Amino acid sequence: MALLERSRRWAVGVSAAVLAALALAVPALAVPALAVPAPAAGVSAAPASGRSVPAPTLLDPAAKYLGLAQDRVPQDAGLLAAAATRLGKAPNLLEYYASFNEEFNAAATRNAWNSGALTLLTWEPYTVSVADIAAGKDDAYLRRFAGQVRAADLPVALNFGHEMNGGWYPWGSAKSKPADFVAAYRHIHQVFQQAGAKKVIWVWTANIVNHVPGVPLEPLYPGDSYVDWIGMSGYNEAWEHWTSADVFGKTVQEVRGFSRKPLLIAETGVDAGPTQATRISELFDYVAKSRDVIGLVYFDYDQRMDWRFETAADSLAAVQRGAAAPQFGFDVRTTALRPAAKHLTR
């Protein structure tokens, strides 16, 4: 949720999907991949049938992402270390926000990577229109940014134009056409490919549909060829008396009508109050038990409402218990970005 616009939003959200593929029934030579850590306790490494499955990757991990969005993290390595200490486990997905005219922050990406975390960069086109992006009017900036990402030579998850189905952003449904948003997303993807920025995880994040039921998601979706993860942004506010399934369920159902891509809760929080700790525990339990959800990112800010968990001892303890669950967390540095390529022998 962008910091400048939080006062204009409704609550937002997710559930996720895991990809599985049968091994090719032909002789193959696999390109060596990075070493993959053993699955965490309680996480199934293979189906009961005994069929081989692809090794876990950053795109489709065996354990779940433990994500955090917090002021000046991962830009400040000291604050990042303090956040890990507070959680009791190092987060392995760190989200920060950047305007479309900003340069790529390679130092923040390195800080995250050195701590064992992937960066989730939410890229917000406040100052340009998606129609102009699609028309190539910002290509000089895009090529420079893509070149900076390539030069960093580290995986980064890029989340362009999040919550586009809401009406509160300039790129959203009230101010931009779905076709223009899709064209802009695809054009950015193309520029990055042409620039050789290959270590990008492409994220498409919608606001949960509960509060924008009249805006269908499929016309806003760039297509599976352009997207690696489908994110959802959704919050649990006490006055609504919702469970996490209530927050994310309708959106998951709609998304599953047009894609089976992995799902990430890309932005979520629980508002402060007497029931915050209970609802935080329920959120972590929901993600831990959802086979198709690859993780969550907790928005630890006081914006529009106070979502911070560290201001109440019981809420902090609830997050620590959730983070300690064996389903959450893995070192991204020991996990391949994508499945190893397979070359057929003749």
N, C-alpha and C positions, 0 to 999 in steps of 0.2 A: 504494500500500500504506500503510495508516494507520500512523503512527509508533507508536501505543500498542499495536498488535496484532501487530507484525511478527514477534515471537518465536513466534507461534502459526500461522504460515502455511507452506504448501508453495510451491514455485516456481510462478510464474504467467504471461499473454500475447497474438499477433495476426497478421493479414494483412488487406487492405482492399479495398473495392469502389468503383469510380468510376461515377457516374451519367452516362448519355448520353441526349440527347433530340433527336428530329428537329424541325426548325423547323415551325411551323404553316403549312399550305398555304393560308392565307387572309390577306388584307390585315391588317396589324397595326401598331399604334403603340406603340413601346417606351417605357416610362418611363425617363428618363435614369438610368444607373447610375454609380457611382464609376469613375474611370479605372482600367484594369487594366494592370499592367506587362507587358511582353513576356515570353513564356515563357523560362525559363532555358535555356541551351544544353543540348541533349540531351533536352529535354522536348518531346514532340510536341504541337503546338497544334491539330491537326485530323487527322481520319482520312485515309488515303490516297485514299479515294473522293472527297474534295472536298466531301462534304456538310457543311453548316453545323452547328456544335455550339454550345451555350450558352457564353458567356464564362465564364472561370474565376471562381469565387466562394470565399468562405471555407468554405462547405459542401463544395465540390467543386473544390479548387484545381488549377492546372496543375502547379505544383511541390509538393514535399512539406514538411510541417511538420517543423521541427527543434526538438524540444521538450526541456525541461529541468525537473526537479523538484529543487530545492535549498533548503536551509534559509534562511529569511528572504528568498527571492526569489519573487515580485517586490516584496514589501513594502518592502525596502531598495533604493533606487535605486542606491546605490553598489555593493552586492554584485551587482546585476544587471549593471551596467556591467563589473565585474570578470569576471563569468562570460562575458560576450560576448568580452572580450579574451582570456580563456583558451581559449575555443573557436576563436577566429579568425574567427568569424562570429556575428552576433547571433542568438540563438534567437528563433523567432517563435511559440512556444507555451510558456507558462509555467504549470506546475501547482502549486497549493498546496492545503492541506487545511484544512477548517473544520468544526467541530461544528455540529449542527443548531440549537443555541441561540445561535450567534454572529450578529452583525450583518454585513451585506455590507460588504466592505472595498473601498470605491470608490477609495481612494488607491492600493492595490496594482494595481487594474485600470487606473488611469490611468498608473501607472509602466510597466506592461507595454505599454500602447498607445503611449505616447510613445517607447518603444524599438523600435516596429514589431512588437510581439508581441500575441497573443491570450491571454487568461487562461483556463486550464482549472481551474475550481473544483470540487474533489472534496468533496462535502457529505455528512457522516457523521452519521446519526441515532443517536448513542449513548444519548441520554437519553430518547428517546421511542420508542414502538413504531410500526411501519408501519401496524398496524391502527388505532391512534389517529389517525395522520396521515390515513389514508383516510376516517375517520369525521368529519374536520373539527375535531378537538379542538385542533389547533395552527394554525387558520386566522388568528388574530390575528397571530401571528409570521410566517406565510407571506405575508400581505398586506403587512406592514411590510417584509419582506425584498424582496418583489417590487417594492414601491414604490421602495426604494433602488436596485435594479437599473435600473428605468426612469429614475430621476432621473440616474443616472450617464451614461445615453445613449451607452453604448459596448457593442459586442458582447462577450459572455462565453459561454464554453462551460460548461455546468452538468452536473456528473457526480454524480447523486444515487445513494447507496446502492451503491457499486461492490462488485464481487466477491460479489454476493448469492447466487451458487450455491455459495459456500464456507460452511463451518460456523463460522467463527471470529468473525463479527460478530453483534451482536444482531439485525440485519436479515437475516442470512443464512439459508440453507436449513435449518440445524439448529434455529433458534429462531423462525422466522417462516414463515408459509404463502405459497407463491407467489402465490396470489390476493390476499393482503393487500399484498404488495410491489407487484404490478401496479396495484392500486387506489390505493395511496399515490402512486406515480409519476404516474399519470394525474391524480390530484387536484391534485398540485403543479402540473402543466402547466396545468390548468384555472384555478387561482388566478392564475398568472402571466399567462395570456391575459386574464382578467377585469381584472387590474390594469394592463394595457397595456404589460407588459414584453415587447416584441416582439423585442428584439435578443439573444435567447438561442438558443444552439446546444444542443440537448438531446442529452446523451450517456448511453448505457446501456453500462456496462462490466462484463463478466463475467470471472471468473477462468478461465484456461485449463482445459480439461476434463480434462487428463491425470491430475491428482491427485484429481479429483472426478467420476469417470466415471459414477457412479450418479445424478447430478443433471442431468436434461435441461434445456436452456436455454429452449426455446420456451415452457413454462408460466410462465417468469419474465419474458418479453418483453412490454412494454406495447403494442407494435404500431407499425407504420411511421408511423401518424398522429401519434405522440407522440415519436418518436425521429428525430434527424438523423444521428447517428454511432453506430456500434456500436464500442465500445472493448473491448480485451482486455488483461488484465494477466498478464504472464508473464516469467519470469526464466531466465537461462542459468547453471546451476551446473555447475562443472567435473566433479563426480563423476557426473553423469548422461550425459556424453559426447553431448550433443544438439547438433544444428544448430538454427538459427532455424526452419527448416521443421518440425523435430521439436517444437519448443516450441509453435508456433502452428498447425500444419497441421490437427490434429484439430478444434480449436475453429473455425477458418475453415470447414471442411467442414460442421460441424454448423450454424453460423450461416447458411450459404448454403442450408440446407434450408428456412429460413423468412423470410429477408430478403435484399435486395440493397443495403441501405444502405451508405454508405462505412464502411470499417473503419480504425480508428486503434489503433496500439499505444500504449495510454494510460498504461502503466506497465511499464518493463522495466529490466533491469540485467544486468551480467555480474560475477560474483564475482571478487575479487582473487586473483591467483596467477600462476604462470608462463605460463599460456595466456590470460590475460585479454585482452591486446592482440589476439591472433589472433581470439578470439571476438567482440570488439568490431568488428573489421573485417568479419567475416562477417555480423554483425547489420546493419551499415549497408549492406552489399552486398545483403543479402536485401531490405531495404526499398526500396533504390534500384531494384532490378530487378522488384519486385512492382507491377504496374500498378494493382492495386486497393487498395494500401495508401497512405493519404494522409499518413502520417508516423509518428513515434515520439516518445515522451517518455522520456528517460533519467532514472532515479531515482538521483540522485547523493548517496546517504546511506550512512552506516555504521549500518545497522539490521538486526538479525538476522545478516546477513552484510555484509561491506564491499563495496559496489557502486561505490565512488568510483573515478573514472578518473584523477583528477589526482595520486594518490599514487604512481604509477609512470610514469616518463618514456615508456616505450613504449606504455602504455595511453593516456596523454594524447595522444601523437602519433597513435595509431590513431583516436581520436575527432576530432581536428583534420582528419585526412585524410578521414574519413567526412563530416564537416560541410562540408568544402570541395567535395564533389561537387556538380555543377551541378543535380542533382535536388533538393537540399535548400535550403529557405529562400526566402522572399519577404516583402515588406513588407505586412502585413495592412491597413495604413492606406490603401493604394491599390487595395484589392480589395473589391468589393461583397460584402455579407453573403449575399444570396440573388439568384437570377436576377431580372432586371427584369420587372416585371409586364407582361402583354400584354393590350391591350384590343381586342376585335374591333370592326371598323367595321360599321355597318349599311347 
